[in-house]
Amino acid sequence: MPESRVKQGRGKSAPAEPELSTEAARVASAPAPSSAPTPNAAASADSDSSPNTDSSADTAPDVGPVRRRPVQRRSVERFERMLDACALLLDEVGYDELTTSQVARRAGVPIGTLYQFFDGKAALAQALARRNLDLFLERLHARFAAAPGAVASWGDAAAAVIAEFVAMKREVAGFAAVDFGDTRPGRHFMLDSGRTVENNDLVAQRLTRLGVDDLGLPEAPDVDRALLVAVEAADSVLRLAFRYGPNGDPDLIAEAEALLRGYLAVRLP
């Protein structure tokens, strides 16, 4: 389930990658091999001030505390390609072994282009977590739209949330390592760049609005607290389920659903 306040990682914890070091800055600004454009050339080609050959400009995604927000279609495509590469590499090598050079190489961009947007791999993981949450909510909307009237209670909604989370754990690249935040211990402010709202608080808030505004579920006075407790509980049980294997232990997944249905039937009848 969504990232817990102190999320337990699958491997040993590692210190967050520092902001762009002197060496990284040197590499980012150094000329690239003759077969590839230099970072400065890439910056010029990727600049949002350059002419946009596409008549329809894209809306810049909400990408959190990155160095520069992509605006033009070309910039957005490069940005998404780097996140796609990061997600694939997380599945292949894990967070501890991940490097920005690997991501740039897999995405087919100069290292200088990557550093235009991201300070390092921690910033990549944070942007990926925010994208994952947006994708999760989009998939929930599609699931509910495909079965109108199937959700009659907060317990029904919780069951659908668990099913979608499990499906993304199994299907979406990088989601096993970074779902809604860095899986290493203590990274519980990944979604909020202001570091005031913890990951699960923010997830619970988004799920509250989805349930009340989109599904017409009752908004009890303490719905926010009840859903936060539900998110934290499901996070713990589902984390345990996926320690048993990449597809999650089905019995523990069923226990998570039963736990939430029972709790929400009492708290949000």
SEKE-969425 format. One record per residue (C-alpha): residue in three letters; x, y, z. Coordinates in pm, 1 decimal, decimal comma. Example, Ala and Ser with C-alpha at 12.3 -4.5 7.8 and 13.67 -1.06 7.14 Angstrom:
BEGIN
ATOM:residu:x:y:z
ATOM:ala:1230,0:-450,0:780,0
ATOM:ser:1367,0:-106,0:714,0
//
This chain:
BEGIN
ATOM:residu:x:y:z
ATOM:met:0,0:0,0:0,0
ATOM:pro:120,3:356,2:-3,3
ATOM:glu:451,6:448,0:145,2
ATOM:ser:460,7:428,7:524,3
ATOM:arg:597,5:703,5:743,0
ATOM:val:909,3:498,2:799,4
ATOM:lys:911,5:276,9:493,3
ATOM:gln:1117,9:-42,1:521,9
ATOM:gly:1333,8:-107,9:217,8
ATOM:arg:1403,2:-438,4:52,1
ATOM:gly:1778,2:-396,8:79,7
ATOM:lys:2008,5:-223,2:316,5
ATOM:ser:1964,4:147,7:345,7
ATOM:ala:2198,2:383,7:173,3
ATOM:pro:2258,7:754,7:222,0
ATOM:ala:2073,1:982,1:-11,5
ATOM:glu:2277,1:1093,0:-308,8
ATOM:pro:2417,7:1441,2:-244,5
ATOM:glu:2330,0:1736,4:-453,0
ATOM:leu:2535,6:1788,1:-764,9
ATOM:ser:2892,9:1752,2:-655,7
ATOM:thr:3195,0:1930,0:-797,5
ATOM:glu:3282,9:1619,3:-995,8
ATOM:ala:2925,6:1576,8:-1121,4
ATOM:ala:2919,5:1940,3:-1221,0
ATOM:arg:3243,9:1890,1:-1410,6
ATOM:val:3107,9:1587,0:-1590,0
ATOM:ala:2780,7:1760,2:-1667,2
ATOM:ser:2960,0:2056,7:-1823,3
ATOM:ala:3239,4:1865,6:-1996,2
ATOM:pro:3221,2:1813,7:-2374,9
ATOM:ala:3055,8:1487,5:-2475,7
ATOM:pro:3208,2:1249,1:-2730,6
ATOM:ser:3191,2:1364,5:-3090,2
ATOM:ser:2915,3:1112,8:-3166,0
ATOM:ala:2679,2:1285,0:-2919,9
ATOM:pro:2586,1:1649,0:-2860,2
ATOM:thr:2756,7:1830,1:-2578,6
ATOM:pro:2554,0:1901,2:-2264,7
ATOM:asn:2553,7:2269,0:-2355,3
ATOM:ala:2422,8:2184,4:-2699,1
ATOM:ala:2164,2:1961,7:-2539,7
ATOM:ala:2064,1:2245,5:-2311,6
ATOM:ser:2015,9:2468,9:-2611,6
ATOM:ala:1820,7:2204,0:-2799,3
ATOM:asp:1607,8:2127,8:-2495,4
ATOM:ser:1556,5:2487,5:-2386,9
ATOM:asp:1197,2:2593,3:-2339,3
ATOM:ser:1284,6:2918,4:-2513,8
ATOM:ser:1365,6:2739,9:-2839,7
ATOM:pro:1102,3:2732,9:-3114,4
ATOM:asn:836,0:2467,7:-3067,7
ATOM:thr:765,2:2286,9:-3391,8
ATOM:asp:450,3:2134,1:-3244,9
ATOM:ser:157,9:2372,4:-3263,7
ATOM:ser:9,9:2237,5:-2939,0
ATOM:ala:219,3:2310,3:-2629,1
ATOM:asp:204,4:2057,4:-2346,8
ATOM:thr:114,4:2157,1:-1993,9
ATOM:ala:413,8:2113,0:-1767,6
ATOM:pro:358,8:1819,8:-1530,9
ATOM:asp:371,9:1868,6:-1156,1
ATOM:val:712,4:1713,2:-1101,6
ATOM:gly:803,5:1845,0:-759,4
ATOM:pro:1139,0:1996,8:-664,2
ATOM:val:1325,5:1945,3:-990,0
ATOM:arg:1572,6:2196,1:-1127,2
ATOM:arg:1360,4:2287,7:-1427,7
ATOM:arg:1002,0:2206,3:-1519,6
ATOM:pro:958,3:2066,6:-1871,1
ATOM:val:716,8:2273,8:-2076,5
ATOM:gln:755,1:2206,1:-2447,5
ATOM:arg:665,0:1866,8:-2590,9
ATOM:arg:1028,2:1781,5:-2660,1
ATOM:ser:1129,3:1860,3:-2301,5
ATOM:val:836,5:1666,0:-2158,4
ATOM:glu:922,6:1362,7:-2371,8
ATOM:arg:1285,9:1368,8:-2256,5
ATOM:phe:1179,1:1410,6:-1895,5
ATOM:glu:939,5:1115,4:-1915,0
ATOM:arg:1201,9:906,1:-2093,4
ATOM:met:1444,5:962,8:-1808,8
ATOM:leu:1183,1:858,4:-1553,3
ATOM:asp:1100,9:549,8:-1761,7
ATOM:ala:1470,3:459,2:-1770,9
ATOM:cys:1499,7:513,1:-1395,4
ATOM:ala:1202,1:283,0:-1332,7
ATOM:leu:1342,6:3,0:-1548,8
ATOM:leu:1685,3:26,6:-1387,9
ATOM:leu:1536,6:17,5:-1038,5
ATOM:asp:1391,8:-323,8:-1124,4
ATOM:glu:1722,7:-440,0:-1269,3
ATOM:val:1983,0:-310,1:-1025,0
ATOM:gly:1793,6:-161,6:-727,8
ATOM:tyr:1825,1:184,5:-577,3
ATOM:asp:2162,0:132,8:-411,3
ATOM:glu:2337,2:44,9:-739,1
ATOM:leu:2149,8:296,5:-953,5
ATOM:thr:2353,9:583,3:-1099,3
ATOM:thr:2258,8:890,4:-1296,2
ATOM:ser:2500,3:784,5:-1570,8
ATOM:gln:2305,4:460,7:-1615,0
ATOM:val:1978,4:650,8:-1636,0
ATOM:ala:2111,9:897,1:-1893,2
ATOM:arg:2257,4:617,6:-2103,7
ATOM:arg:1935,5:413,1:-2094,9
ATOM:ala:1725,6:720,8:-2175,9
ATOM:gly:1954,7:814,9:-2463,2
ATOM:val:2032,2:1164,2:-2333,7
ATOM:pro:2362,0:1334,3:-2240,9
ATOM:ile:2438,7:1339,8:-1869,7
ATOM:gly:2422,1:1719,4:-1885,9
ATOM:thr:2058,9:1703,1:-1994,0
ATOM:leu:1973,8:1485,4:-1694,4
ATOM:tyr:2137,8:1732,6:-1456,5
ATOM:gln:1934,6:2016,3:-1608,0
ATOM:phe:1631,4:1854,6:-1444,4
ATOM:phe:1756,8:1647,1:-1150,8
ATOM:asp:2016,3:1699,2:-876,5
ATOM:gly:2080,5:1326,3:-862,9
ATOM:lys:1914,8:989,8:-824,3
ATOM:ala:1721,2:1093,3:-511,8
ATOM:ala:1547,7:1363,4:-716,8
ATOM:leu:1477,4:1108,1:-989,4
ATOM:ala:1317,2:874,7:-735,0
ATOM:gln:1108,2:1157,9:-593,0
ATOM:ala:976,0:1259,6:-935,3
ATOM:leu:901,2:893,9:-1009,8
ATOM:ala:706,7:860,4:-682,9
ATOM:arg:490,2:1160,0:-770,3
ATOM:arg:425,9:1018,8:-1116,1
ATOM:asn:334,6:683,4:-961,9
ATOM:leu:73,2:845,1:-738,4
ATOM:asp:-82,5:1026,3:-1034,0
ATOM:leu:-89,0:700,9:-1232,4
ATOM:phe:-241,1:515,3:-936,9
ATOM:leu:-527,0:765,5:-910,3
ATOM:glu:-582,5:759,5:-1287,3
ATOM:arg:-608,9:381,3:-1279,6
ATOM:leu:-851,6:397,5:-987,8
ATOM:his:-1069,8:641,1:-1179,4
ATOM:ala:-1071,3:401,4:-1476,2
ATOM:arg:-1150,7:104,1:-1250,2
ATOM:phe:-1446,3:281,7:-1089,1
ATOM:ala:-1572,8:412,2:-1424,3
ATOM:ala:-1569,0:59,1:-1566,3
ATOM:ala:-1798,5:-66,3:-1288,0
ATOM:pro:-2036,8:214,1:-1190,7
ATOM:gly:-2231,3:142,6:-876,7
ATOM:ala:-1991,5:-127,7:-761,8
ATOM:val:-1865,9:85,6:-472,1
ATOM:ala:-2133,0:130,0:-208,6
ATOM:ser:-1914,0:181,8:97,7
ATOM:trp:-1568,4:288,9:207,9
ATOM:gly:-1488,9:-81,6:252,0
ATOM:asp:-1568,4:-145,6:-115,4
ATOM:ala:-1346,8:147,1:-210,4
ATOM:ala:-1063,6:15,1:7,1
ATOM:ala:-1084,7:-326,9:-159,2
ATOM:ala:-1052,7:-162,2:-501,3
ATOM:val:-758,5:47,9:-380,5
ATOM:ile:-576,3:-262,5:-257,5
ATOM:ala:-645,7:-449,4:-581,7
ATOM:glu:-508,2:-161,3:-790,8
ATOM:phe:-202,7:-118,3:-571,4
ATOM:val:-123,4:-490,2:-597,9
ATOM:ala:-170,7:-479,5:-975,3
ATOM:met:74,2:-190,4:-1005,1
ATOM:lys:327,1:-370,8:-783,7
ATOM:arg:313,8:-659,6:-1030,5
ATOM:glu:290,2:-467,9:-1357,0
ATOM:val:445,8:-120,5:-1340,2
ATOM:ala:820,8:-84,8:-1387,7
ATOM:gly:1003,2:42,3:-1080,7
ATOM:phe:691,3:39,0:-862,2
ATOM:ala:826,3:-243,8:-646,3
ATOM:ala:1124,1:-26,1:-551,1
ATOM:val:959,6:317,9:-548,7
ATOM:asp:582,4:315,4:-518,6
ATOM:phe:483,5:648,2:-362,7
ATOM:gly:824,6:719,3:-215,1
ATOM:asp:1179,6:598,5:-166,3
ATOM:thr:1156,8:252,4:-8,4
ATOM:arg:1454,1:311,1:220,2
ATOM:pro:1382,1:381,3:589,7
ATOM:gly:1307,4:738,8:685,5
ATOM:arg:1211,9:865,7:339,1
ATOM:his:859,6:963,0:443,9
ATOM:phe:841,1:1309,2:282,6
ATOM:met:903,1:1204,3:-77,1
ATOM:leu:572,4:1332,4:-216,1
ATOM:asp:574,1:1672,2:-45,0
ATOM:ser:859,4:1898,3:-148,3
ATOM:gly:783,9:2123,8:148,7
ATOM:arg:846,7:1832,2:385,1
ATOM:thr:538,4:1913,1:592,7
ATOM:val:301,0:1633,1:487,9
ATOM:glu:413,1:1271,6:510,5
ATOM:asn:360,5:1037,1:216,9
ATOM:asn:72,2:840,5:364,1
ATOM:asp:-99,0:1158,3:485,1
ATOM:leu:-96,5:1290,0:130,1
ATOM:val:-214,0:958,9:-17,4
ATOM:ala:-498,9:941,8:236,1
ATOM:gln:-602,2:1297,4:149,2
ATOM:arg:-613,0:1216,4:-222,8
ATOM:leu:-814,1:899,4:-159,2
ATOM:thr:-1058,4:1094,1:60,2
ATOM:arg:-1129,6:1338,8:-220,1
ATOM:leu:-1168,0:1055,9:-470,2
ATOM:gly:-1416,0:875,7:-245,0
ATOM:val:-1621,0:1181,4:-151,0
ATOM:asp:-1611,5:1383,6:-472,3
ATOM:asp:-1610,7:1107,9:-734,0
ATOM:leu:-1784,3:814,8:-566,5
ATOM:gly:-2028,4:1007,1:-346,8
ATOM:leu:-1922,1:830,0:-26,6
ATOM:pro:-2015,1:995,5:304,4
ATOM:glu:-1772,1:1253,7:440,6
ATOM:ala:-1775,6:1185,2:812,9
ATOM:pro:-1610,2:1441,7:1044,0
ATOM:asp:-1311,2:1213,0:1104,3
ATOM:val:-1286,5:1057,9:757,4
ATOM:asp:-933,2:1191,0:704,9
ATOM:arg:-804,7:1028,1:1022,7
ATOM:ala:-986,3:701,3:954,2
ATOM:leu:-842,8:676,4:602,9
ATOM:leu:-494,3:764,1:724,6
ATOM:val:-512,3:476,2:974,4
ATOM:ala:-641,8:249,1:696,7
ATOM:val:-358,0:351,9:464,1
ATOM:glu:-94,6:295,7:733,0
ATOM:ala:-238,4:-45,7:824,4
ATOM:ala:-263,6:-161,8:464,6
ATOM:asp:86,0:-30,7:394,2
ATOM:ser:229,1:-248,3:670,4
ATOM:val:45,3:-568,0:572,7
ATOM:leu:106,4:-528,0:199,5
ATOM:arg:472,4:-452,6:260,6
ATOM:leu:486,8:-783,7:446,2
ATOM:ala:302,8:-960,9:162,2
ATOM:phe:554,3:-843,6:-96,9
ATOM:arg:849,5:-949,5:113,8
ATOM:tyr:734,9:-1305,1:41,0
ATOM:gly:778,5:-1262,6:-333,7
ATOM:pro:748,8:-1021,6:-626,6
ATOM:asn:377,9:-1098,3:-674,7
ATOM:gly:288,6:-1072,7:-305,9
ATOM:asp:152,8:-1346,3:-81,8
ATOM:pro:-217,7:-1386,4:-176,0
ATOM:asp:-323,2:-1482,3:176,9
ATOM:leu:-165,4:-1170,9:325,6
ATOM:ile:-318,4:-955,2:52,6
ATOM:ala:-658,1:-1100,0:144,9
ATOM:glu:-583,9:-1023,7:509,8
ATOM:ala:-516,5:-660,7:420,8
ATOM:glu:-855,4:-632,5:250,6
ATOM:ala:-1034,5:-801,3:541,3
ATOM:leu:-857,6:-572,4:788,1
ATOM:leu:-965,7:-257,4:604,8
ATOM:arg:-1321,1:-374,0:544,1
ATOM:gly:-1369,0:-454,9:911,8
ATOM:tyr:-1212,5:-132,4:1035,6
ATOM:leu:-1394,1:97,7:792,2
ATOM:ala:-1728,9:-73,8:852,8
ATOM:val:-1701,0:44,8:1213,0
ATOM:arg:-1535,8:383,6:1160,6
ATOM:leu:-1709,4:492,8:836,4
ATOM:pro:-2034,3:292,5:817,5
//
